[in-house]
Amino acid sequence: MRTLVCCLIASLILTIGVIAKAGVEQTKHNFSSSAYSPNAFFWGTNRVCVFCHTVHNADQGSGPLWNHEVDAGQPYTMYDSPTMDMNQSPTPHMGSLICLSCHDGTIAVNSLNNVPGPGGAGTYGTPGGAGLDGVGRLSSSSHAYVGTDLSDDHPVGITYDSTQDTNFQPKTGNGQSYPDKLLSDGLYVECTSCHNPHDDTYSDFLIESNASSALCLRCHIQ
C-alpha cells in the first residue's frame, strides 16, 4: 500500500509539472525559445521551467522550488496617494518580489540559484533579443520593464482590510472566495493577486478576464 501511495504522489507531482510547463511553454515566459519570446531569450538552453524553478537547492523563502535570484533588500519607490486608507509596507512582499526580480531590471533573467548541472549558482545561457541588455537584464525599452519606481503602478505591499476603506469588497474568511483568493499569503495585495506567470490566456498574464473591469471589481466597489 505504501508503495502504491508513493507512486500515486510521484505521478501527481509529475503531472502538475507537465501541466505547468505546457501552460508557460507557448508564452513570453518561455525564455528558452526565440519563437515564443523573441525579445527576451537565451541561446543554448532548452529548459522552460529552470528560469524560475528547480527541483534541488531551491530558495525556500521565496516561493515553490524557487530558482531565480531575489533581492529582498532592493529599495523601491512605492505608490502613494492621500486617498489610500489601507496599510502599505515600505517594500513589496514576496508575492511581488519574485516578479520584480526580473521585471525591475536589476537582476539578470538568467541569474539562478541552481544552474543545471554541477555549476551551482550563476547564469544560464547567453542573452538574446532586444528586450535584454548584454548581461541578461530586462532593458528599460522593454514592454515588460517595470523598474524600481512603482509609484505609477497599482499599489503592492497592501494589507487588504476593507474595514479601513468601505469602497472595497469585504473579506469572507474563505480562501476559495473573492477577494480572499486573490491575496498573497491570505493578507496582501501583490503582483500575484492579478497575474499568473504560467498562463497568458487573458493577455498580460492576468489570472482571469478583466472584461468590463470584472477582475478589478473582485476587490473594488464601483
TAWORA-V502888 format. One line per field, one symbol per residue. ss: DSSP state (H for helix, E for strand, L for the rest). psi: psi as a letter, one per 30 degrees, with the letter a starting at -180 (. if undefined). burial: b if it has 9 or more other C-alpha atoms within 8 Angstrom, else e. Layout:
ss = ???
psi = ???
burial = ???
This chain:
ss = LHHHHHHHHHHHHHHHHHHHHHHHHLLLLLLLLLLLLLLLEEELLLLLLLLLELLLLLELLLLLLELELLLLLLLLELLLLLLLLLLELLLLLHHHHHHHHHHLLLLLLLEEEEELLLLEEEELLEEELLLELLLLLELLLLLLLLLLELLLLLLLLEELLLLLLLLELLLLLLLLLLLHHHLELLLEELHHHLELLLLLLLLLLELLLLHHHLLHHHLELL
psi = eeeeeeeeeeeeeeeeeeeeeeefehlfgiffjfefiffjlkkglgkefffflkfkhljffeljhkfkkkjfgkkkjlkkkfgjflkklfllaffeeeeffeffgfkkegjlfjkkagfalaljlkklkffkafggkklffkffkeafjgfglkklgkjjjfffjgglkkkfgjfglkfeffkkggekjaefefkjffjgeglghkflkgkggeeeffekk.
burial = eeeeeeeeeeeeeeeeeeebbebbbebbbbbbbbebbbbbbbbeeeebbbbbbbeeebbeebbebbbbbbeeeeeeebbeeeeeebeeeeebbebbbbbbbbbbbbbbbbbbbbbeeeebbbebbebbbebbbeebbbbeebeebbbbbbbeeebbbbbbbbeebeebbbbbeebeebbbbbbbebbbbbbbbbbbebbbebeebbbeebeeebbebbbbee
